[in-house]
């Protein structure tokens, strides 16, 4: 797990981050991960041995007035406007809409590569958490070429901006720390995997 270039370490970090962004913190998928990040020494197992993770560990466990579930609802569900919407098309489409051209491009790419990914909620496939879970699955099944295409074409062109805005506007220590951890991890993937990232204009 400490070999950041290995398929297993990639899949591990992608699956953990994907679940924490996509599922409610009290869900079966995310609750054990929330417990691990707030109560255990997870930094020694995270596949970024040279990154400054201890300040993030402190932030994850910092008390907050707002309950964690309420923060997740506010940041990723609504009903109020989301400070950092987690769907790619909101950042990549000129009109900042859901199901934009970038979502359709992702769907076409998935179809062309024979990828069927079941969504548990009625929403676009380009959710940040969903794309991380898909990347983990591609790594776990040995489809490294498709994993790299997914990252380079459909996730990394907008993820840094999304995570920066989320970190600045999370207003909750857990999700601000989660955004920072994701920033460090995705930057490491880009460097380690030597990915040529597609250049796409951002509209937010």
GUMITOR-520367 format. One record per residue (C-alpha): x, y, z. Coordinates in nm, 2 decimals. Layout:
# GUMITOR-520367
@px = X&py = Y&pz = Z .
...
END
This chain:
# GUMITOR-520367
@px = 0.00&py = 0.00&pz = 0.00 .
@px = 0.30&py = 0.23&pz = 0.04 .
@px = 0.40&py = 0.18&pz = -0.33 .
@px = 0.23&py = 0.48&pz = -0.48 .
@px = 0.29&py = 0.34&pz = -0.83 .
@px = 0.12&py = 0.01&pz = -0.77 .
@px = -0.23&py = -0.08&pz = -0.90 .
@px = -0.34&py = -0.18&pz = -0.55 .
@px = -0.25&py = 0.15&pz = -0.38 .
@px = -0.41&py = 0.34&pz = -0.66 .
@px = -0.73&py = 0.14&pz = -0.63 .
@px = -0.73&py = 0.17&pz = -0.25 .
@px = -0.70&py = 0.55&pz = -0.24 .
@px = -0.95&py = 0.60&pz = -0.53 .
@px = -1.21&py = 0.38&pz = -0.37 .
@px = -1.17&py = 0.55&pz = -0.03 .
@px = -1.20&py = 0.90&pz = -0.17 .
@px = -1.48&py = 0.80&pz = -0.41 .
@px = -1.69&py = 0.66&pz = -0.13 .
@px = -1.63&py = 0.96&pz = 0.10 .
@px = -1.74&py = 1.20&pz = -0.17 .
@px = -2.03&py = 1.00&pz = -0.31 .
@px = -2.20&py = 0.85&pz = -0.01 .
@px = -2.34&py = 1.00&pz = 0.31 .
@px = -2.10&py = 0.99&pz = 0.60 .
@px = -2.34&py = 0.76&pz = 0.80 .
@px = -2.39&py = 0.52&pz = 0.51 .
@px = -2.26&py = 0.16&pz = 0.52 .
@px = -2.00&py = 0.25&pz = 0.25 .
@px = -1.86&py = 0.57&pz = 0.41 .
@px = -1.91&py = 0.53&pz = 0.79 .
@px = -1.62&py = 0.30&pz = 0.85 .
@px = -1.39&py = 0.53&pz = 0.65 .
@px = -1.51&py = 0.83&pz = 0.85 .
@px = -1.43&py = 0.65&pz = 1.17 .
@px = -1.08&py = 0.55&pz = 1.03 .
@px = -1.00&py = 0.91&pz = 0.93 .
@px = -1.12&py = 1.06&pz = 1.26 .
@px = -1.00&py = 0.80&pz = 1.51 .
@px = -0.70&py = 0.61&pz = 1.38 .
@px = -0.34&py = 0.67&pz = 1.25 .
@px = -0.44&py = 0.64&pz = 0.89 .
@px = -0.15&py = 0.85&pz = 0.76 .
@px = 0.09&py = 0.56&pz = 0.78 .
@px = -0.13&py = 0.36&pz = 0.54 .
@px = -0.22&py = 0.63&pz = 0.29 .
@px = 0.00&py = 0.58&pz = -0.02 .
@px = 0.16&py = 0.93&pz = -0.01 .
@px = 0.47&py = 0.87&pz = 0.22 .
@px = 0.62&py = 1.21&pz = 0.15 .
@px = 0.31&py = 1.42&pz = 0.18 .
@px = 0.24&py = 1.64&pz = 0.48 .
@px = -0.06&py = 1.44&pz = 0.61 .
@px = -0.04&py = 1.50&pz = 0.98 .
@px = -0.21&py = 1.85&pz = 0.96 .
@px = -0.49&py = 1.68&pz = 0.77 .
@px = -0.52&py = 1.41&pz = 1.03 .
@px = -0.57&py = 1.68&pz = 1.29 .
@px = -0.83&py = 1.86&pz = 1.07 .
@px = -1.03&py = 1.54&pz = 1.02 .
@px = -1.07&py = 1.49&pz = 1.39 .
@px = -1.13&py = 1.86&pz = 1.48 .
@px = -1.47&py = 1.92&pz = 1.65 .
@px = -1.73&py = 2.10&pz = 1.45 .
@px = -2.06&py = 2.26&pz = 1.54 .
@px = -2.23&py = 2.14&pz = 1.23 .
@px = -2.30&py = 1.76&pz = 1.22 .
@px = -2.11&py = 1.58&pz = 0.95 .
@px = -2.43&py = 1.46&pz = 0.78 .
@px = -2.56&py = 1.81&pz = 0.76 .
@px = -2.24&py = 1.93&pz = 0.61 .
@px = -2.25&py = 1.65&pz = 0.35 .
@px = -2.61&py = 1.74&pz = 0.27 .
@px = -2.52&py = 2.11&pz = 0.24 .
@px = -2.22&py = 2.05&pz = 0.02 .
@px = -2.33&py = 1.78&pz = -0.21 .
@px = -2.71&py = 1.75&pz = -0.21 .
@px = -2.88&py = 2.08&pz = -0.14 .
@px = -3.15&py = 2.22&pz = -0.15 .
@px = -2.95&py = 2.54&pz = -0.14 .
@px = -2.69&py = 2.62&pz = -0.41 .
@px = -2.38&py = 2.40&pz = -0.38 .
@px = -2.06&py = 2.60&pz = -0.32 .
@px = -1.87&py = 2.34&pz = -0.53 .
@px = -2.09&py = 2.11&pz = -0.74 .
@px = -1.93&py = 1.77&pz = -0.77 .
@px = -2.03&py = 1.71&pz = -1.14 .
@px = -1.78&py = 1.77&pz = -1.42 .
@px = -2.02&py = 1.93&pz = -1.66 .
@px = -2.09&py = 2.21&pz = -1.42 .
@px = -1.73&py = 2.31&pz = -1.46 .
@px = -1.68&py = 2.21&pz = -1.82 .
@px = -2.00&py = 2.33&pz = -1.98 .
@px = -2.03&py = 2.70&pz = -2.08 .
@px = -2.38&py = 2.71&pz = -1.93 .
@px = -2.27&py = 2.52&pz = -1.61 .
@px = -2.55&py = 2.27&pz = -1.65 .
@px = -2.59&py = 1.90&pz = -1.55 .
@px = -2.59&py = 1.65&pz = -1.83 .
@px = -2.38&py = 1.88&pz = -2.05 .
@px = -2.16&py = 1.79&pz = -2.35 .
@px = -1.89&py = 1.66&pz = -2.12 .
@px = -2.13&py = 1.42&pz = -1.96 .
@px = -2.24&py = 1.29&pz = -2.30 .
@px = -1.87&py = 1.25&pz = -2.40 .
@px = -1.81&py = 1.04&pz = -2.09 .
@px = -2.12&py = 0.83&pz = -2.17 .
@px = -1.99&py = 0.77&pz = -2.53 .
@px = -1.64&py = 0.68&pz = -2.40 .
@px = -1.79&py = 0.43&pz = -2.15 .
@px = -2.01&py = 0.28&pz = -2.42 .
@px = -1.72&py = 0.25&pz = -2.67 .
@px = -1.51&py = 0.08&pz = -2.40 .
@px = -1.79&py = -0.16&pz = -2.29 .
@px = -1.81&py = 0.00&pz = -1.94 .
@px = -2.13&py = -0.03&pz = -1.76 .
@px = -2.13&py = 0.14&pz = -1.42 .
@px = -2.44&py = 0.12&pz = -1.21 .
@px = -2.55&py = 0.45&pz = -1.05 .
@px = -2.72&py = 0.42&pz = -0.71 .
@px = -2.88&py = 0.76&pz = -0.75 .
@px = -3.05&py = 0.93&pz = -1.04 .
@px = -2.78&py = 1.17&pz = -1.14 .
@px = -2.51&py = 1.23&pz = -1.41 .
@px = -2.22&py = 0.98&pz = -1.43 .
@px = -1.96&py = 1.26&pz = -1.40 .
@px = -1.99&py = 1.29&pz = -1.02 .
@px = -1.64&py = 1.33&pz = -0.87 .
@px = -1.70&py = 1.04&pz = -0.64 .
@px = -1.84&py = 0.82&pz = -0.91 .
@px = -1.55&py = 0.88&pz = -1.14 .
@px = -1.31&py = 0.79&pz = -0.86 .
@px = -1.50&py = 0.46&pz = -0.79 .
@px = -1.49&py = 0.38&pz = -1.16 .
@px = -1.12&py = 0.45&pz = -1.17 .
@px = -1.07&py = 0.21&pz = -0.88 .
@px = -1.27&py = -0.06&pz = -1.05 .
@px = -1.07&py = -0.02&pz = -1.37 .
@px = -0.75&py = -0.05&pz = -1.18 .
@px = -0.88&py = -0.36&pz = -0.99 .
@px = -0.97&py = -0.53&pz = -1.31 .
@px = -0.64&py = -0.46&pz = -1.48 .
@px = -0.77&py = -0.20&pz = -1.73 .
@px = -0.49&py = 0.05&pz = -1.68 .
@px = -0.53&py = 0.21&pz = -2.03 .
@px = -0.90&py = 0.29&pz = -1.97 .
@px = -0.82&py = 0.41&pz = -1.61 .
@px = -0.56&py = 0.65&pz = -1.75 .
@px = -0.80&py = 0.77&pz = -2.02 .
@px = -1.07&py = 0.83&pz = -1.76 .
@px = -0.84&py = 1.04&pz = -1.55 .
@px = -0.68&py = 1.23&pz = -1.83 .
@px = -0.99&py = 1.31&pz = -2.03 .
@px = -1.28&py = 1.31&pz = -1.79 .
@px = -1.16&py = 1.38&pz = -1.43 .
@px = -0.83&py = 1.56&pz = -1.40 .
@px = -0.92&py = 1.85&pz = -1.64 .
@px = -1.16&py = 1.99&pz = -1.39 .
@px = -1.10&py = 1.82&pz = -1.06 .
@px = -0.83&py = 2.06&pz = -0.93 .
@px = -1.06&py = 2.35&pz = -0.97 .
@px = -1.35&py = 2.17&pz = -0.80 .
@px = -1.13&py = 2.06&pz = -0.51 .
@px = -0.98&py = 2.41&pz = -0.46 .
@px = -1.33&py = 2.57&pz = -0.45 .
@px = -1.46&py = 2.30&pz = -0.21 .
@px = -1.16&py = 2.33&pz = 0.02 .
@px = -1.21&py = 2.71&pz = 0.04 .
@px = -1.59&py = 2.69&pz = 0.09 .
@px = -1.65&py = 2.37&pz = 0.28 .
@px = -1.70&py = 2.55&pz = 0.62 .
@px = -1.64&py = 2.21&pz = 0.79 .
@px = -1.30&py = 2.08&pz = 0.89 .
@px = -1.37&py = 1.72&pz = 0.78 .
@px = -1.47&py = 1.81&pz = 0.42 .
@px = -1.20&py = 2.08&pz = 0.39 .
@px = -0.94&py = 1.82&pz = 0.49 .
@px = -1.10&py = 1.57&pz = 0.25 .
@px = -1.07&py = 1.81&pz = -0.04 .
@px = -0.70&py = 1.87&pz = 0.05 .
@px = -0.63&py = 1.50&pz = 0.08 .
@px = -0.79&py = 1.45&pz = -0.26 .
@px = -0.58&py = 1.73&pz = -0.41 .
@px = -0.26&py = 1.58&pz = -0.29 .
@px = -0.36&py = 1.23&pz = -0.40 .
@px = -0.47&py = 1.33&pz = -0.75 .
@px = -0.17&py = 1.54&pz = -0.81 .
@px = 0.04&py = 1.24&pz = -0.72 .
@px = -0.14&py = 1.02&pz = -0.96 .
@px = -0.08&py = 1.27&pz = -1.24 .
@px = 0.29&py = 1.28&pz = -1.16 .
@px = 0.34&py = 0.91&pz = -1.10 .
@px = 0.13&py = 0.79&pz = -1.39 .
@px = 0.28&py = 1.05&pz = -1.63 .
@px = -0.06&py = 1.14&pz = -1.76 .
@px = -0.10&py = 1.39&pz = -2.05 .
@px = -0.40&py = 1.58&pz = -1.92 .
@px = -0.65&py = 1.71&pz = -2.18 .
@px = -0.67&py = 2.09&pz = -2.18 .
@px = -1.03&py = 2.20&pz = -2.14 .
@px = -1.17&py = 2.54&pz = -2.06 .
@px = -1.34&py = 2.58&pz = -1.72 .
@px = -1.64&py = 2.80&pz = -1.68 .
@px = -1.66&py = 2.83&pz = -1.30 .
END
